[in-house]
Amino acid sequence: MDPEAALVAMEGEVADKKTFPLWLGNLLAFGLFFAASAAYYLWQIHQSRYVMEQHALAHARMVAGVIQRNAEAAVLTKNATEDILKGLLLNTARFVNYLEQIEPFSAKELEAFAREAGLRGIKIMRSSGQTIDGPQGWLKEEPVCHETPVLEHKGNEHLYLLILPDDGNAPCVAIGADAFRLEALQDEMGLARVAEVLSGMPGMAYVRVVEAEGIDARAAPYAVGLIEDKKSGGGVMEVKLPILSASLLVGIDANYLTVSTRRLWRDFISFSSALALFGGILSFLLYREQRMRLARVMAFERELSKEREDASLGRAAASISHEIRNSLNAVTMGLQRMQVESPLLSSENMRLMDLMSSAVVRANDAVSGLLRYVRSPKPQLAGVSLTGLAENALELYRGRLEETGIKITLDFRLLEPVSGDASLLGQVIENLIKNAIEAQPGGGFVEVVTGKERKEGFFSIRNGGFKLPPQDLERILEPYFTTKADGTGLGLAISHRIIFAHNGRISLRIPGPEQLEIVFFLPLWRGADKSFLSAFKVA
């Protein structure tokens, strides 16, 4: 694929990724799923409450039916018992009236008759206005004779009173009987007692009959809702509905609803927490993966851009260096001819020609360095000894080390070969040693170490004389960056490209004040045989 087309495709992919990140889509999907789950759990809670309300309403209707039937039966029973009692008392009153007409009663006779008949008392009101009580004072209020026999219930006195009116000749007779037993029977069959009995049924919290005026018996029952029972402290579903002339309150035990609601909330919280945790982890992984992918795409973009820049620079450098070298060759040939054909030149002119020759050499070296930088190194991989290359380079610069008074420290621990090109790697090591010497013109130290780290061999050089601030450390690998007056700034840049071409890596560190440590790592050679080391030792 054409590099520019690939670059455009990668840029489009990066733009697409930035438009709608995958991790954000994942969060939105989990958010929708969470909302759906919340809606489902809320619907379940609503349904549980609705079912409980319908259950409570059904129970309330059943209780209301039982109470209403019992109330109707109680009314019928009361009417029947009062009719029977009225008949008995009426017969007794007529018999007393009959005896009174034959021979008037005395107070003692009337009291004895009442006691014998099991009555509380008898009162005879004669037409002459005379009144006889038996026993005396049994009736607190003076009775009123009506036109027809009347049975009255005096609840505060627990008394049934029958008044037989006079018929012109016979007196008015009032007979009273105790109402304790009939009242107890009516209380046993009354609404309050039935409500008390129903309250003890399983599932019932309470049943209460509350007197209320203006209650429409045809009104639709309605649920008050979930309340807290003060006695038990639990939840109660209270239903209120009209019955007869009262209002019926039915409390259904709602502990099941409370437990069910708590269980649903607990399940919802657990599920939501697990969902949020899973969604968060997955979104984080997707976010990290997308960031890594974007980083790879951007690195690929930079690599393509760098290759395109290097290609353009290479073409320009080749063209420019060709023209410059032609000019430099002409200048060099002219200087050489002048030196040969002009032996009578003064010493000052000879010195000037030497300076010009040195300038031409430096210019030619700069052009050569530029060409080496723009040309991608293509190493011929073989087993190479970093220790041997280091010893050869140090032997080459031993004289300069002694002249500048630099103390050299060696620690060679790497015996295995690395995968590399001996010529290119030798160039790297020579450049690093040369830079270390040039950084310390007044003397210093150089420490050279070779060793093994996992499946890689490394070469490390440490020296003094480093004057750059830490933030500019990485810049020394950039092309044309130099601190030397006559430097081109391509030495370390070329070394970096060579190490990169060997699938290696290079690291920079400031171990101490005005110190620099450069380490490069290379993969160990896996195709070597034992003859390599033996040949190396013999050499």
DAJO-V244872 format. One record per run of one state. SS is the DSSP state (~ for helix, > for strand, _ for the rest). FROM is the first residue (numbers start at 1). TO is the last residue. If there is no record, write none. Layout:
SS|FROM|TO  SS|FROM|TO
//
This chain:
_|1|2  ~|3|19  _|20|21  ~|22|102  _|103|106  ~|107|117  _|118|120  >|121|125  _|126|130  >|131|134  _|135|149  >|150|154  _|155|158  >|159|164  _|165|171  >|172|178  _|179|179  ~|180|188  _|189|190  ~|191|199  _|200|203  >|204|211  _|212|221  >|222|228  _|229|234  >|235|243  _|244|245  >|246|253  _|254|254  ~|255|341  _|342|346  ~|347|374  _|375|381  >|382|384  _|385|385  ~|386|396  _|397|397  ~|398|404  _|405|405  >|406|412  _|413|417  >|418|420  _|421|421  ~|422|438  _|439|443  >|444|453  _|454|455  >|456|464  _|465|469  ~|470|477  _|478|490  ~|491|501  _|502|504  >|505|509  _|510|514  >|515|524  _|525|529  ~|530|538  _|539|539
//
